Structure formats: C-alpha cells, structure tokens
Amino acid sequence: MEVNYYTRNKCELCEEGKLLLQLLQEEYPFEIIEKDIDASDELTEKFGLMIPVVEINGEIVQYGRIDLAALEKELKENLK
C-alpha cells in the first residue's frame, strides 16, 4: 500500500509527521510517497494551508498536526 505524504521544506509539522509515519512503517507494510507541494502550483493551491497531509487510497485521512493513534487506525482499516 502507498501513503501519499504532502509536505514542504522547512516545515516542523511535516518533519514530525514523517517521523510518525516511519514509526508506523515498523509495524505495517506501506510505502511513503513524499510529495513537495512547492514543486507544483496545483498542489500548493490545493494543500497550501493544510500541510502536512496524509492521503491513503486517494482519501485525505489527516492534515496539520498528525495524530499517531488516529493514523494507525486509518492504516489498519486500509490494510484489511
């Protein structure tokens, strides 16, 4: 399974969220596809004020400050 992670440079919340995703990778089989929103005007317009954004199977499951327990629940549900 792939998890899209929308982020940008010099973003503390993005760094924290990535660490949480990497922690969950130790327990669950998924790949993190990191996408820098600053590389695309479309992504900047769509996610500019929301980052970081976690997207699983085309659905935004979390944004802003990432909650480990809620993210783990989403991963479990999507891995069924």
The first five atom37 places (N, CA, C, CB, O) and aatype in JSON, in Angstrom:
{
  "aatype": [12, 6, 19, 2, 18, 18, 16, 1, 2, 11, 4, 6, 10, 4, 6, 6, 7, 11, 10, 10, 10, 5, 10, 10, 5, 6, 6, 18, 14, 13, 6, 9, 9, 6, 11, 3, 9, 3, 0, 15, 3, 6, 10, 16, 6, 11, 13, 7, 10, 12, 9, 14, 19, 19, 6, 9, 2, 7, 6, 9, 19, 5, 18, 7, 1, 9, 3, 10, 0, 0, 10, 6, 11, 6, 10, 11, 6, 2, 10, 11],
  "atom_mask": [
    [1, 1, 1, 1, 1],
    [1, 1, 1, 1, 1],
    [1, 1, 1, 1, 1],
    [1, 1, 1, 1, 1],
    [1, 1, 1, 1, 1],
    [1, 1, 1, 1, 1],
    [1, 1, 1, 1, 1],
    [1, 1, 1, 1, 1],
    [1, 1, 1, 1, 1],
    [1, 1, 1, 1, 1],
    [1, 1, 1, 1, 1],
    [1, 1, 1, 1, 1],
    [1, 1, 1, 1, 1],
    [1, 1, 1, 1, 1],
    [1, 1, 1, 1, 1],
    [1, 1, 1, 1, 1],
    [1, 1, 1, 0, 1],
    [1, 1, 1, 1, 1],
    [1, 1, 1, 1, 1],
    [1, 1, 1, 1, 1],
    [1, 1, 1, 1, 1],
    [1, 1, 1, 1, 1],
    [1, 1, 1, 1, 1],
    [1, 1, 1, 1, 1],
    [1, 1, 1, 1, 1],
    [1, 1, 1, 1, 1],
    [1, 1, 1, 1, 1],
    [1, 1, 1, 1, 1],
    [1, 1, 1, 1, 1],
    [1, 1, 1, 1, 1],
    [1, 1, 1, 1, 1],
    [1, 1, 1, 1, 1],
    [1, 1, 1, 1, 1],
    [1, 1, 1, 1, 1],
    [1, 1, 1, 1, 1],
    [1, 1, 1, 1, 1],
    [1, 1, 1, 1, 1],
    [1, 1, 1, 1, 1],
    [1, 1, 1, 1, 1],
    [1, 1, 1, 1, 1],
    [1, 1, 1, 1, 1],
    [1, 1, 1, 1, 1],
    [1, 1, 1, 1, 1],
    [1, 1, 1, 1, 1],
    [1, 1, 1, 1, 1],
    [1, 1, 1, 1, 1],
    [1, 1, 1, 1, 1],
    [1, 1, 1, 0, 1],
    [1, 1, 1, 1, 1],
    [1, 1, 1, 1, 1],
    [1, 1, 1, 1, 1],
    [1, 1, 1, 1, 1],
    [1, 1, 1, 1, 1],
    [1, 1, 1, 1, 1],
    [1, 1, 1, 1, 1],
    [1, 1, 1, 1, 1],
    [1, 1, 1, 1, 1],
    [1, 1, 1, 0, 1],
    [1, 1, 1, 1, 1],
    [1, 1, 1, 1, 1],
    [1, 1, 1, 1, 1],
    [1, 1, 1, 1, 1],
    [1, 1, 1, 1, 1],
    [1, 1, 1, 0, 1],
    [1, 1, 1, 1, 1],
    [1, 1, 1, 1, 1],
    [1, 1, 1, 1, 1],
    [1, 1, 1, 1, 1],
    [1, 1, 1, 1, 1],
    [1, 1, 1, 1, 1],
    [1, 1, 1, 1, 1],
    [1, 1, 1, 1, 1],
    [1, 1, 1, 1, 1],
    [1, 1, 1, 1, 1],
    [1, 1, 1, 1, 1],
    [1, 1, 1, 1, 1],
    [1, 1, 1, 1, 1],
    [1, 1, 1, 1, 1],
    [1, 1, 1, 1, 1],
    [1, 1, 1, 1, 1]
  ],
  "atom_positions": [
    [[0.85, -1.17, 0.0], [0.0, 0.0, 0.0], [0.9, 1.24, 0.0], [-0.97, -0.01, 1.22], [1.97, 1.25, 0.61]],
    [[0.44, 2.27, -0.69], [1.16, 3.53, -0.74], [0.41, 4.6, 0.06], [1.36, 3.99, -2.19], [-0.82, 4.68, 0.04]],
    [[1.19, 5.41, 0.77], [0.65, 6.54, 1.51], [1.29, 7.8, 0.93], [0.92, 6.42, 3.07], [2.51, 7.96, 0.99]],
    [[0.47, 8.68, 0.37], [0.99, 9.95, -0.13], [1.11, 10.91, 1.04], [0.06, 10.55, -1.25], [0.18, 11.09, 1.83]],
    [[2.28, 11.53, 1.12], [2.55, 12.47, 2.2], [2.95, 13.8, 1.57], [3.66, 11.94, 3.16], [4.04, 13.94, 1.03]],
    [[2.04, 14.78, 1.65], [2.27, 16.09, 1.07], [2.94, 16.99, 2.1], [0.94, 16.72, 0.57], [2.47, 17.11, 3.23]],
    [[4.03, 17.61, 1.7], [4.87, 18.35, 2.62], [5.54, 19.51, 1.9], [5.92, 17.43, 3.26], [5.31, 19.74, 0.72]],
    [[6.37, 20.24, 2.63], [7.22, 21.28, 2.03], [8.46, 21.43, 2.89], [6.46, 22.65, 1.89], [8.49, 20.99, 4.04]],
    [[9.48, 22.06, 2.34], [10.74, 22.26, 3.06], [10.54, 23.2, 4.25], [11.81, 22.83, 2.12], [9.65, 24.05, 4.26]],
    [[11.39, 23.01, 5.25], [11.4, 23.86, 6.45], [10.04, 23.91, 7.15], [11.82, 25.27, 6.07], [9.56, 24.98, 7.53]],
    [[9.43, 22.74, 7.31], [8.12, 22.63, 7.95], [8.26, 21.66, 9.13], [7.02, 22.14, 6.93], [8.39, 20.46, 8.94]],
    [[8.21, 22.21, 10.35], [8.38, 21.36, 11.53], [7.28, 20.31, 11.66], [8.42, 22.22, 12.78], [7.56, 19.16, 11.99]],
    [[6.04, 20.71, 11.4], [4.95, 19.74, 11.49], [5.14, 18.61, 10.48], [3.6, 20.43, 11.24], [4.81, 17.46, 10.76]],
    [[5.69, 18.94, 9.32], [5.94, 17.92, 8.29], [6.99, 16.92, 8.77], [6.4, 18.58, 6.97], [6.85, 15.72, 8.58]],
    [[8.04, 17.44, 9.39], [9.1, 16.56, 9.9], [8.56, 15.65, 11.0], [10.28, 17.4, 10.44], [8.87, 14.46, 11.03]],
    [[7.75, 16.2, 11.9], [7.14, 15.4, 12.97], [6.24, 14.31, 12.39], [6.34, 16.3, 13.93], [6.3, 13.15, 12.81]],
    [[5.42, 14.7, 11.42], [4.52, 13.73, 10.8], [5.26, 12.61, 10.1], [0.0, 0.0, 0.0], [4.85, 11.46, 10.15]],
    [[6.36, 12.95, 9.43], [7.14, 11.93, 8.72], [7.73, 10.93, 9.72], [8.27, 12.59, 7.9], [7.77, 9.73, 9.44]],
    [[8.19, 11.42, 10.86], [8.72, 10.52, 11.89], [7.64, 9.56, 12.38], [9.28, 11.33, 13.07], [7.91, 8.38, 12.63]],
    [[6.4, 10.05, 12.52], [5.3, 9.19, 12.95], [5.0, 8.13, 11.88], [4.05, 10.03, 13.24], [4.76, 6.97, 12.2]],
    [[5.01, 8.55, 10.62], [4.78, 7.59, 9.53], [5.87, 6.52, 9.52], [4.73, 8.31, 8.18], [5.59, 5.33, 9.36]],
    [[7.11, 6.95, 9.69], [8.22, 6.0, 9.7], [8.11, 5.04, 10.88], [9.55, 6.74, 9.74], [8.46, 3.86, 10.75]],
    [[7.65, 5.53, 12.0], [7.44, 4.68, 13.18], [6.39, 3.62, 12.88], [7.02, 5.53, 14.39], [6.55, 2.46, 13.25]],
    [[5.3, 4.02, 12.21], [4.24, 3.07, 11.87], [4.68, 2.07, 10.8], [3.0, 3.84, 11.39], [4.15, 0.96, 10.73]],
    [[5.65, 2.45, 9.98], [6.17, 1.53, 8.96], [6.83, 0.31, 9.6], [7.17, 2.25, 8.06], [6.92, -0.75, 8.97]],
    [[7.28, 0.44, 10.82], [7.88, -0.69, 11.52], [6.86, -1.77, 11.82], [8.54, -0.22, 12.82], [7.21, -2.94, 11.98]],
    [[5.58, -1.4, 11.89], [4.5, -2.33, 12.23], [3.62, -2.71, 11.04], [3.64, -1.74, 13.31], [3.06, -3.8, 11.0]],
    [[3.52, -1.81, 10.07], [2.58, -2.01, 8.96], [3.3, -1.88, 7.62], [1.42, -1.0, 9.04], [4.2, -1.06, 7.46]],
    [[2.89, -2.71, 6.64], [3.55, -2.68, 5.33], [2.97, -1.6, 4.41], [3.43, -4.04, 4.65], [1.94, -1.81, 3.77]],
    [[3.62, -0.46, 4.35], [3.22, 0.59, 3.41], [4.44, 1.39, 3.0], [2.13, 1.52, 4.04], [5.47, 1.41, 3.69]],
    [[4.3, 2.06, 1.86], [5.37, 2.89, 1.32], [4.95, 4.35, 1.43], [5.69, 2.5, -0.15], [3.82, 4.7, 1.1]],
    [[5.87, 5.19, 1.88], [5.6, 6.63, 1.96], [6.05, 7.28, 0.65], [6.33, 7.28, 3.19], [7.22, 7.19, 0.28]],
    [[5.12, 7.92, -0.03], [5.43, 8.67, -1.24], [5.36, 10.15, -0.85], [4.43, 8.33, -2.44], [4.28, 10.73, -0.74]],
    [[6.53, 10.74, -0.66], [6.57, 12.13, -0.21], [6.49, 13.07, -1.41], [7.87, 12.4, 0.61], [7.22, 12.9, -2.39]],
    [[5.61, 14.05, -1.32], [5.4, 14.99, -2.42], [5.53, 16.42, -1.89], [4.01, 14.78, -3.09], [4.79, 16.83, -0.99]],
    [[6.48, 17.15, -2.45], [6.71, 18.54, -2.06], [5.7, 19.43, -2.79], [8.18, 18.97, -2.39], [5.74, 19.53, -4.02]],
    [[4.81, 20.06, -2.04], [3.77, 20.85, -2.68], [4.33, 22.09, -3.38], [2.73, 21.27, -1.66], [3.69, 22.63, -4.29]],
    [[5.51, 22.53, -2.97], [6.1, 23.71, -3.59], [6.59, 23.42, -5.01], [7.24, 24.22, -2.75], [6.9, 24.36, -5.76]],
    [[6.67, 22.16, -5.39], [7.11, 21.78, -6.74], [5.97, 21.89, -7.76], [7.66, 20.36, -6.73], [6.2, 21.76, -8.96]],
    [[4.76, 22.14, -7.28], [3.6, 22.19, -8.16], [2.63, 23.28, -7.72], [2.89, 20.82, -8.19], [2.21, 23.31, -6.57]],
    [[2.29, 24.18, -8.65], [1.32, 25.23, -8.33], [-0.02, 24.63, -7.93], [1.14, 26.18, -9.53], [-0.7, 25.13, -7.03]],
    [[-0.4, 23.55, -8.6], [-1.68, 22.88, -8.31], [-1.7, 22.34, -6.88], [-1.93, 21.74, -9.31], [-2.68, 22.52, -6.15]],
    [[-0.61, 21.68, -6.48], [-0.55, 21.12, -5.12], [-0.46, 22.24, -4.08], [0.66, 20.18, -4.97], [-1.06, 22.12, -3.0]],
    [[0.26, 23.31, -4.38], [0.35, 24.44, -3.45], [-1.02, 25.06, -3.24], [1.35, 25.5, -3.98], [-1.39, 25.39, -2.11]],
    [[-1.77, 25.22, -4.32], [-3.12, 25.78, -4.21], [-4.04, 24.86, -3.41], [-3.7, 26.04, -5.6], [-4.85, 25.33, -2.61]],
    [[-3.92, 23.56, -3.65], [-4.8, 22.58, -3.01], [-4.49, 22.39, -1.53], [-4.71, 21.24, -3.73], [-5.4, 22.31, -0.7]],
    [[-3.18, 22.31, -1.18], [-2.78, 21.94, 0.18], [-2.02, 23.01, 0.95], [-1.95, 20.72, 0.13], [-1.58, 22.76, 2.07]],
    [[-1.86, 24.2, 0.37], [-1.0, 25.22, 0.96], [-1.15, 25.46, 2.45], [0.0, 0.0, 0.0], [-0.14, 25.58, 3.15]],
    [[-2.36, 25.54, 2.94], [-2.59, 25.83, 4.36], [-2.84, 24.58, 5.19], [-3.75, 26.77, 4.51], [-3.05, 24.68, 6.4]],
    [[-2.83, 23.42, 4.56], [-3.18, 22.19, 5.27], [-1.98, 21.33, 5.67], [-4.1, 21.36, 4.41], [-2.12, 20.45, 6.52]],
    [[-0.83, 21.57, 5.1], [0.28, 20.64, 5.24], [0.72, 20.45, 6.68], [1.44, 21.12, 4.42], [0.58, 21.36, 7.5]],
    [[1.24, 19.3, 7.0], [1.36, 18.13, 6.15], [0.01, 17.46, 5.93], [2.34, 17.13, 6.75], [-0.92, 17.64, 6.73]],
    [[-0.09, 16.7, 4.85], [-1.32, 15.99, 4.52], [-0.99, 14.52, 4.28], [-2.02, 16.63, 3.28], [-0.07, 14.2, 3.53]],
    [[-1.77, 13.64, 4.91], [-1.62, 12.19, 4.7], [-2.81, 11.73, 3.88], [-1.51, 11.41, 6.07], [-3.96, 11.96, 4.26]],
    [[-2.53, 11.07, 2.76], [-3.57, 10.58, 1.86], [-3.39, 9.08, 1.66], [-3.53, 11.33, 0.5], [-2.31, 8.62, 1.29]],
    [[-4.44, 8.34, 1.9], [-4.43, 6.88, 1.72], [-5.54, 6.52, 0.75], [-4.59, 6.12, 3.09], [-6.7, 6.9, 0.95]],
    [[-5.19, 5.79, -0.3], [-6.17, 5.37, -1.31], [-6.99, 6.55, -1.84], [-7.1, 4.32, -0.73], [-8.2, 6.43, -2.03]],
    [[-6.32, 7.68, -2.08], [-6.98, 8.84, -2.65], [-7.81, 9.66, -1.68], [0.0, 0.0, 0.0], [-8.46, 10.62, -2.08]],
    [[-7.81, 9.28, -0.41], [-8.61, 9.98, 0.6], [-7.7, 10.65, 1.62], [-9.58, 9.01, 1.3], [-6.8, 10.01, 2.17]],
    [[-7.94, 11.94, 1.88], [-7.17, 12.64, 2.91], [-7.65, 12.13, 4.26], [-7.35, 14.2, 2.79], [-8.82, 12.25, 4.61]],
    [[-6.72, 11.55, 5.02], [-7.09, 10.99, 6.32], [-6.63, 11.87, 7.47], [-6.51, 9.59, 6.47], [-7.19, 11.81, 8.57]],
    [[-5.6, 12.69, 7.24], [-5.15, 13.62, 8.28], [-4.41, 14.77, 7.63], [-4.25, 12.91, 9.31], [-3.84, 14.64, 6.55]],
    [[-4.43, 15.91, 8.32], [-3.63, 17.05, 7.9], [-3.33, 17.92, 9.11], [-4.35, 17.88, 6.79], [-3.99, 17.82, 10.14]],
    [[-2.32, 18.78, 8.95], [-1.9, 19.61, 10.08], [-1.11, 18.77, 11.06], [0.0, 0.0, 0.0], [-0.24, 18.0, 10.66]],
    [[-1.4, 18.9, 12.33], [-0.7, 18.09, 13.34], [-1.22, 16.66, 13.24], [-0.91, 18.68, 14.79], [-2.41, 16.41, 13.43]],
    [[-0.32, 15.72, 12.95], [-0.69, 14.33, 12.74], [-0.83, 13.61, 14.08], [0.36, 13.62, 11.84], [0.05, 13.71, 14.94]],
    [[-1.92, 12.89, 14.24], [-2.2, 12.14, 15.47], [-1.85, 10.67, 15.24], [-3.7, 12.29, 15.89], [-2.43, 10.02, 14.37]],
    [[-0.91, 10.15, 16.01], [-0.41, 8.79, 15.81], [-1.51, 7.74, 15.93], [0.68, 8.5, 16.82], [-1.61, 6.86, 15.07]],
    [[-2.32, 7.8, 16.96], [-3.36, 6.8, 17.18], [-4.39, 6.81, 16.06], [-4.06, 7.04, 18.53], [-4.8, 5.75, 15.57]],
    [[-4.81, 7.99, 15.64], [-5.8, 8.1, 14.56], [-5.22, 7.61, 13.24], [-6.3, 9.55, 14.42], [-5.9, 6.95, 12.46]],
    [[-3.95, 7.93, 12.99], [-3.3, 7.49, 11.76], [-3.15, 5.97, 11.75], [-1.93, 8.17, 11.6], [-3.36, 5.33, 10.72]],
    [[-2.78, 5.4, 12.88], [-2.67, 3.94, 12.96], [-4.0, 3.26, 12.69], [-2.15, 3.52, 14.34], [-4.06, 2.24, 12.01]],
    [[-5.07, 3.83, 13.2], [-6.41, 3.28, 12.95], [-6.73, 3.3, 11.46], [-7.49, 4.07, 13.73], [-7.23, 2.31, 10.92]],
    [[-6.44, 4.41, 10.8], [-6.68, 4.52, 9.35], [-5.86, 3.5, 8.58], [-6.35, 5.94, 8.85], [-6.36, 2.88, 7.64]],
    [[-4.62, 3.31, 8.96], [-3.76, 2.33, 8.28], [-4.33, 0.92, 8.44], [-2.32, 2.38, 8.84], [-4.41, 0.17, 7.47]],
    [[-4.73, 0.58, 9.65], [-5.3, -0.75, 9.88], [-6.52, -0.99, 9.02], [-5.66, -0.92, 11.35], [-6.67, -2.05, 8.43]],
    [[-7.4, 0.01, 8.96], [-8.63, -0.13, 8.17], [-8.33, -0.28, 6.68], [-9.55, 1.08, 8.39], [-9.0, -1.04, 5.98]],
    [[-7.33, 0.42, 6.19], [-6.99, 0.38, 4.78], [-6.17, -0.84, 4.39], [-6.26, 1.61, 4.4], [-6.06, -1.17, 3.21]],
    [[-5.6, -1.51, 5.36], [-4.8, -2.71, 5.08], [-5.65, -3.98, 5.1], [-3.66, -2.84, 6.09], [-5.15, -5.06, 4.78]],
    [[-6.92, -3.86, 5.47], [-7.79, -5.04, 5.53], [-8.04, -5.6, 4.16], [-9.11, -4.71, 6.18], [-8.75, -6.6, 4.02]]
  ]
}
